[in-house]
Amino acid sequence: MDGRRGRRWGMARRVLVGVGVVVLVVGVGVGLALFQPWRLVTTRTADEVLLVPTSVGAVVVPPPSSVVAAVPSVPPAPSVPPAVPVGPVALASGVFRSLEHATTGSATLVRLADGGHAVQFEGLDTSDGPDLKVYLSDKPSDAAESAFGSGFTSLGELKANQGNQVYAVPASAALEDVRSVVIWCERFSAGFAVAPLERA
């Protein structure tokens, strides 16, 4: 009897160990899929053509005075309405403020020649992470981080955590309400960074 009982206990123990190993493997797999810890040390870089160059902190250099020549006086031309710019025009811009992760770079809201809109990131440098999205937010950039999880228009997945990149803005977006652009981790409801979109 004792031998049979011992064999049964040995079999039960092997089954328990097997179940424990399976649970551990599944748990590790699920944890890796959710947290993707390798993204803490990976880098994805984008190098898209910017719609408008150097949107924040640009310096306009006047021409040297030596090349300015006297212009003979002519009668004033009849007044005409100013021409509407035909190319992309920067409407609002700002530099990123770090939230959960140190971030640098700038964001610019651009009106396109066809009347559409886009947002460009210039010189972005932030951490990589899982499930990162780009939001246009109706909250000011100095709002609490948790506020950016609502009242937004999604521009889709963050293309890369470094470099220049451009995102199309849906025609349905209420741009009059937009006050900032946010890099947001949807999986963990955490903000990586936010930039104000201050009207130019």
C-alpha positions, 0 to 999 in steps of 0.5 A: 500500500505504501509503495502504491501511495508513494507512486501516486504521490510521485505522479501527482507531484510530476503533474503539478510541476508540469502544470506549474511550468506551463503556467510560468511559460504562459505567464512569461509569454503574456508579460513579454507581449504586453510590456515588450521590455526590449523596447526600452533599449531599441531605437526606430528612426524616421527621416521623412521630408518635412513640410515646412523647414525648421518650424521652431526657433528659426532665425531670419537673416536679413540681406547685407546692407551693401547689396541694397540699391536705390530704387528710382521713384515710381508711382504707387501700384494699385492696391491688390489683395495679398496673395494666398500662400500656395504651399504648406504653411505653418499654423502652430508649433511648439517644443515637446515637454517630457512626461513619462520619458525624456523627450526633445524635438518640436511639433508643427501643425501645417496647412497643406496647399490642398486645404488639408492639414498635417502635423510634423515632428522635427528632430524627435528623440524619445523612448521607444515603447509598446502601442505608442500613438500620436494624439491631437488634444484639446487640453493645454500642454501644461495639463496633468498627464492623465488629462490627455487620455480623453478629448483627442483625435488620433493620428495613428501609431508613432512611426518612430521614436527618433527623427523627422516624421509627418502625420495626416490630420483627418478632415473631421478633426476640430482644429479650432479646439486643438491645443497640443499634440501628445505621444501616448501609450494606449496600452498603459494609459501613459503620456510620453511627451506633449507639445503645445500648438501655439498659433503662429 
